[in-house]
Amino acid sequence: MTINFSRHGILISAAQPQIPLRGSKLHVAVEWPVPLGGKTPLQFVVRGKVMRAGPTTFALLYERYDFHITKPRPALLQCCERSSAREARVIPPHRSTPVETFRIRL
C-alpha cells in the first residue's frame, strides 16, 4: 500500500517479507485512481532505488518515472502482487542487478 508520494520519491507500506534491502533497484507500477478522460486506465510507473527500509515500510527515490496507458484490469488486485496476489515479484533483469516489480492499486 502506498503511504506517501512526493516529487522525489514514494513511501510504501508492505508486509515484512516484502521489504526490499536498502540500495535495491525497484520497478513500481501504481494503478492510478483517476482514469484519463474518465475512461482510460493509467499507471504511474517508477524505477528507483530503495533509500530507506524499515520493518513495515520502505522509501524509494525516483530515478525515472512516467505515466502509462493500460488495459482495464480485473478488480481483484487490492494492494501488491507477486506471481500470486498481493506481493512483489522478481522480473528478469536487463542488466546484472535484479529489479523487483511492485504493482500497487490506490
C-alpha positions in Angstrom: 0.0 0.0 0.0 1.3 3.5 -0.9 1.6 5.8 2.1 3.1 8.9 0.6 4.0 10.4 -2.8 6.4 13.3 -3.3 8.2 15.0 -6.1 11.3 12.9 -5.5 10.1 9.6 -4.1 7.4 7.3 -2.7 6.9 5.7 0.7 5.4 2.2 0.5 4.0 0.0 3.3 4.4 -3.7 2.8 4.5 -7.0 4.8 7.8 -7.9 6.5 8.9 -10.4 3.9 8.3 -8.0 1.1 10.5 -5.2 2.3 13.5 -4.9 -0.1 17.0 -4.2 1.1 18.4 -0.7 1.2 20.1 0.1 -2.1 17.9 -2.3 -4.1 16.7 -1.2 -7.5 12.9 -1.4 -7.9 10.3 -1.0 -10.6 7.0 0.1 -9.2 3.7 0.4 -11.1 0.9 2.3 -9.3 -2.6 1.9 -10.6 -3.7 5.5 -10.9 -7.1 6.1 -9.2 -8.5 8.5 -11.8 -8.8 7.3 -15.5 -7.5 9.6 -18.2 -10.6 11.4 -19.7 -12.7 9.3 -17.3 -12.3 6.2 -19.4 -8.6 5.2 -19.9 -6.8 3.5 -17.0 -3.4 4.8 -16.1 -0.3 3.6 -14.3 2.3 5.7 -12.7 5.5 3.7 -13.4 8.6 4.3 -11.4 12.2 3.0 -11.5 14.2 3.8 -8.4 16.5 3.0 -5.6 15.4 2.0 -2.0 16.9 4.7 0.2 15.3 3.6 3.5 13.9 0.3 4.6 12.2 -0.3 8.0 10.2 -3.2 9.4 7.0 -2.3 7.5 7.8 0.5 5.1 10.4 1.5 2.5 11.2 4.7 0.7 12.0 4.7 -3.0 13.9 7.6 -4.6 12.8 8.1 -8.2 15.4 7.6 -10.9 12.9 7.6 -13.7 9.1 7.8 -13.9 6.3 8.0 -16.4 2.5 7.5 -16.9 1.5 4.6 -19.0 -1.9 4.0 -20.5 -3.1 0.5 -19.6 -5.8 -2.0 -20.4 -8.6 -2.4 -17.9 -7.7 -4.9 -15.1 -10.0 -7.0 -13.0 -10.9 -5.5 -9.7 -9.3 -8.4 -7.8 -6.0 -6.6 -7.2 -6.1 -4.7 -3.9 -2.6 -3.9 -3.0 0.5 -5.5 -4.4 1.0 -8.7 -6.4 3.9 -11.2 -6.8 3.0 -14.1 -9.3 0.2 -14.8 -6.8 -1.8 -11.9 -5.4 -0.6 -9.1 -3.1 3.2 -9.5 -3.1 6.1 -8.3 -5.2 7.6 -10.4 -8.0 11.1 -10.5 -9.3 11.4 -10.0 -13.0 14.3 -10.9 -15.3 16.7 -8.0 -15.3 18.1 -6.4 -18.4 21.3 -5.9 -16.5 23.2 -7.7 -13.8 21.4 -6.3 -10.8 17.9 -7.8 -10.1 15.0 -5.5 -10.2 11.8 -6.2 -8.3 8.4 -5.1 -9.5 5.6 -3.9 -7.2 2.1 -3.3 -8.6 0.1 -1.0 -6.3 -3.6 0.0 -6.5 -4.6 3.2 -4.8 
